[in-house]
Amino acid sequence: MSIVPKETIEVIAQSIGINNLSQDAALALAPDVEYRMREIMQEAIKCMRHSKQTTLTAVDVDGALNLRNVEARGPPRFKRVIGHRNLFYIDDKDVDLKDVIEAPLPKAPLDTTILCHWLAIEGVQPAIPENASVEVPSDGKKVEQKDDALPVEIKLPVKHVLSRELQLYFDKITELTMSRSDSALFKQALVSLATDSGLHPLVPYFTYFIADEVSRGLNDYSLLFALMRIVQSLLQNPHIHIEPYKRGQYVRDLLDKSHL
């Protein structure tokens, strides 16, 4: 049994200014309107049950409309049509078209965009606008605080902590590199740099060491050749992600030379 007769569709059409709605169109729209109403009521009943209620309320219906991306409207006010006992219309406020035209335009909504950025690179947070800035006091003096002010705890940036074994390893590699020798021990060190899986914490130190030595010894070809062999071994190591450290000018130049 249909709960929405075609006469209801005709009355609704006349209320919005459609006076020439055909009988066939009203008969076709009535079951569709009934289906939409049943769909909304089923969603409203689900909202009621999720709220642990036993009585369906207008809030549940509004929740069902939101789930269907339909704007929820408040309870309208009706007025009786003069001369008709059972005919009502919504009491809408009259709006002057001139006021609507002269009203300022609302702000345009922002377009949805996706932006990627580094939260941290090898445990160090890059200083970019997308990341929160870490403010470090310039001196060791404590700022005087008022009695009603809350204490502020400032955390310093996290530094790499090398084990003693890694520190000795780094010192030995740099010593062999600075000696500019082509000994068997230096060749074994290059093999270790290209295959060892535990050298990731040393990558920032090697990068700084290489950039510093390149800037000071651009005319020392034996030193540059040894540094290029170090870089080549690091690039061959599959366990090291060296891409974030290629931004230094001297490191880029040395990397370009190492591929020649």
N, C-alpha and C positions, 0 to 999 in steps of 0.2 A: 504494500500500500504506500502510495506516494504521500509524503508529508508537505511537499511544496507544490501546490496546484499552479496551473498556468495563469490563473487570475492574479496570483501574487506577483508573478513575473511581469504581467501587464501593468500592475499598479506601480511596481518599482521602476519600470521603463518610463511611465508617465511622470514620475516624480523627478527624473533626471532630464526630462525634455524630449523623450522619444515617444511620439504620439502615434506613429504609423507602424508599430510592431505587429507583424503578422501572427496569426494563430499558430502556424507551423513553427515559427521561430520560438514562440513562447513554449510550445510543447517540447521542443528540442532542448531549450535552456533549463527547463524545470528539473529534469533528472540530473543534469550536470551540477546545478546549484545544490541539489540534495546530496550528491556525492561529495562535494566540497565541504558541506556542512558536517556530514558524518565523519569525514576525514579529520576536520578540526576538532570535533568532539572526542574522537578516539585519542588524539594527541593530548587533549585537555584532561581526559580521564587518566592517562599515563602520568601526567604531571601531578594530578591529585594523589595518585597512589605513591609516587616517589616522595611526596610531601607527607606521607603517613596520615592522610585525611580521608574522611568518609563523605564529605560534602563538596560538591563541585562549586567552585567560586569563580568570580570574574578574573582573578589573578591566574588561575589555571588556564583559562581561555586565552589570556594575553600571552602566557608562556607558549601555548600551542601555536599562536599566530607568529610569534618570534621564531619558532622552529621552522615555520614555513616561509620565512622571509616576508611576512605580511605585516604592515604597520598596524600596531594595536591602537585602537581608538578608545577613548573613554566613553562612558555611558552617555549617549546623546539625549538632548532634551526635546521632547515632542510637544507639538501644539495641535489642538483639534481644528480641523477644517470647518469653517463656519458653514452651517447648513447640513453637515454630515455627522452622524453620531459616531461611527466607527472608523473614520478616516483621519489619519494624523500625518504630520510632516515634521521634519527636523527643524528646530528653531536655530538656524544659522545666523551668525552676525553679518550684517551688511558691511561690505568693504568697498571703500571708494577706490575706483580704478586709478584716479590721479595719485592717491597716496602710494599705491603699489608701484606705479611707474617712477615716482620721485624717490622712493626708498633706496638706500645704498645697496649695492649688490653684495651678497655674502662672499666670504673668502673662498677661493677655489680649493677643493681638497687636494692634499698632497698625493702625488703619484706613488704607487708602491714600487720600491726599488730594492735591490739586493746588493749589498756591499760586503766584500771580503777584506779582511785585514788580519794581521798577525797579532794574536794575543800574547805570544811569547816565542822567542827564538832561542833554542837551547837554554831554556830556563831564565832568559833575560827579557824583560818587557820592553819593547821598542817605544821610543818617545814619539808617538803619533797622536793626532787629535782624537782618534777613535778610542784610545786607551786613557784611563784615568792617570793623571800626572802624579808622580811620586815626589813630594816636596821634601827635600833634605835641608836641614838648617845649615847655614854657611859657617857658623861658629858653634862652639860648644857651650855657649851661654844659654841658660834656661830662661825662657820668657816668663816674666812675672804674670801670675794669674790672679784674678780677683777671687774673693771667697765664694761668690755665687757661680763662678765659671766651672764647667766640667773639665776634668783632666783629659788632655789629648795625647794619645799615644802615637808616635811617629815611628814607623817601621822602615829601616834602611833597606836598600835593595839587596837581594840575596846574591852572594858571591859564590863562585865555584870553590869548593874545598877539595883539594887534591890529596890523594893518599901519598904516603912516603915513597911507595914504589913508583907511582906515576911521576912524582917530582924528580926522582933519580933517573927515570927513563928519559924525561924531557931534557934534563941537564946533560945526559950522555949524548943524546941526538944533537943538541946544539953544539956541544963540544966537538963532535966528529965533523959537523958541518963547517964550523969555523976553522978547523984544522986544514980544510981544503985537500984532504988526502983521499986517495982512491984505494984504501986498504980493504982487506976482506971483511973487517969488522964493520966498516961503513956500508958495504954492500949487504951484509946481513941486516943492518939497521934499516936499509931501504926495503928489504923484503918484509921485515916486521911491520913497517909503516903501511905496506900495501895489503897485508893479510890480517893483522891483529884486529880483533873485534872489540877490544876494550880501550881504544884510544879516543873515543868520542869526547870525553872531558878535556882532552888536550888540544882539540881543534882551535879554540880561541887563542890559546897560547902560541901555537904554531903560526897562526895567522898574524898575530902581533909581531912575533919574532921575524917572520919573513918580510913583512912590510917595513919593519924598522931597519933590517939589514939591507934591503934593496935601496931604501932612501939614502943610506950612508955609503953604499958601495956600488954605485952605478957603473963605475969604471973598472971595478975588480971583476974581471970575467971569470976567474976561477971560482970566486965566491958565488957569483950569479949562477954558474953552472951547477954548483952543489945545491943551491936553493931550488933550482928548477927540478933537480932530481928528487928533492924532498916533496915538492908540490906534485910531481908526477906520481909518486908513490901514494900520496894522500888521495889523489883523484882515482887511483886504481882500487882503493880500498872500498869494497861494497858495503861495509858497515858504517861508513862515515857520510853524513849529509853535509857537504861543504858548500852547497849553493848559497846559503845566507851570508857567507863570509867572502863572497866574490865582489863586494861593493867597493872595497878600497882600491884606489887608483893603482898603487904599486902592485897589489895582489892581482888585479886584472891584467896589468902589463906582464907580470911574470907568468900568469896562466896562459896568456896568448903566446909567449915565447916558448913555454913548455910543450905546446902542441906543434911547434914548428919542426 
